[in-house]
Amino acid sequence: MSLNVERKRADNYVSLTWELVKRDLRLKYRRSILGYLWSLLNPLLMMTVMVFVFSYMFRFDIENYALYLICGQTMFNFFNEATNKAMYAIIDNGMLIKKIYVPKYIFPISRVISCFVTTSFSLLAIVIVMLVTRVRIHLSILVFWVPLLYLLVFSCGVGMILSALSVKFRDVTHLYGVLTMAWMYATPIFYPIEAVPESVAAIIRLNPLYVFINLFRDLVLYGNVPALSAWAKGLGMAAAMFAVGAFVFSRLQDDFIYYI
Amino acid sequence: MSGIINVDDVSMRFIIEREKTDTIKEYFLKMVQRKLKFSEFYALKGVSFSIEKGEAVALIGANGSGKSTMLKIIAGVMQPTRGSVAVRGTIAPLIELGAGFDNDLTARENIYLNGALLGHNRQEMERNYQKIVDFSELHEFIDVPVRSYSSGMVARLGFSIATQVKADILVVDEILSVGDYSFQQKCHRRMEEMLSAGTTLLFVSHDADQVKKLCKRAIWLDHGLIVQDGPAEAVCDAYLQSMEQKG
């Protein structure tokens, strides 16, 4: 690696990341009349459908079901959308990567960040549900953003792995759809963890997405401040996934050029 | 080694899979059956040269001589199999103008995006924005998505962005057939201006006339080896002569 090419100042790459995020945001709702309002409406509409399905057709005994649901759904949807977008980041920018030297990790990371920005609009949907269902608002809600940050870091890690692997093996893109579906059912989004047998629940508790969602629900829905060990577990999982992602990506990135 | 670009004994090997394996299944099947056949191909074989700051150097050679590979290695896009390249300064690549454009964005948005891709931050781009628009002469179309641009307009915008923001090294890959005649003249003048202001130029072309006009020195590559490295006039003439003999 010729170090001097890389010598360009780091803040220029921050600039680039922002430009890429802005591009994604500009293009996301182009040609739609309601535009960013969709980031608010979509989760509300989806939640309404699911509340209907799971209150009348398959019943779970959960207090404040609407809020329970939309918390899990918002976080899972962010993860799903961000990693799927990140997966194509290198493939889509192939033309560019062939011509100009840019640190390539910027592409998956910027896509995850742009999904994070739209998700923050969706948080308004959670506020609306809280107001409509008149749930008690606890002080713990002030740190709701910590589990979201964990999830952001975790998603960056997964995004880096997917974007690097999918360059050489496009199968990954097909396989990942199945994986996310399985992952969704393995995460207590619309059912309570008590609904599954203890042997399965033990496995689910190792599911990082459940760990993040659980932290979030504790803060927003139940007003519990989680134990320090729960915070540490979440942070550890996020950091570990990010490290693995960065490692895989850095090992594979020099070969991208032969496959794009 | 004091040059702004130092290329030291660079070799580039490509491994060509005889049949393309694109899926994991195919890959493993072939691995098990030991059918993964590879052949090697050296695009560059121990190439060394050094370019001083402010020099204008052309890389010439037939198709497949290794020019583009050399350029990609200098741009940092590809890693050489052996040897090393050291570049002291920022590179503005003019390799296929407009490669970094997003068709759905307007020209204005693309200027900032492209500038960021070339490693310039927002403030730098804001300072240079007006100059870029003026040079491209695309004032009326600046808020139109690039998808509705003609290829000439895209090339104008690309050239303007790459040349209006200060860079130490300008890398140009056969592009001077850009736009109409008057814009081509303008591009030439702009490149000469940059040269006299101390920008280093690396120019890749088949066109001996353009090379002689812009460059003092030429490096002739053939099948990954340097045939000649010297004054542009002499090297171009020798190159043309050998082409005629072959033809």
Interface residues (C-beta under 8 A of the other chain):
Chain A: M1 S2 L3 N4 V5 E6 K8 R9 D11 N12 Y13 S15 L16 W18 E19 L20 K22 R23 R26 L27 R30 M95 L96 I97 K98 K99 I100 Y101 V102 F169 R170 D171 D254 I257 Y258
Chain B: F14 D22 T23 I24 K25 Y27 K72 A75 G76 V77 M78 Q79 S84 V85 A86 V87 R88 G89 T90 I91 P93 I95 E96 A99 G100 D102 D104 L105 E109 Y112 L113 A116 L117 L118 G119 H120 N121 R122
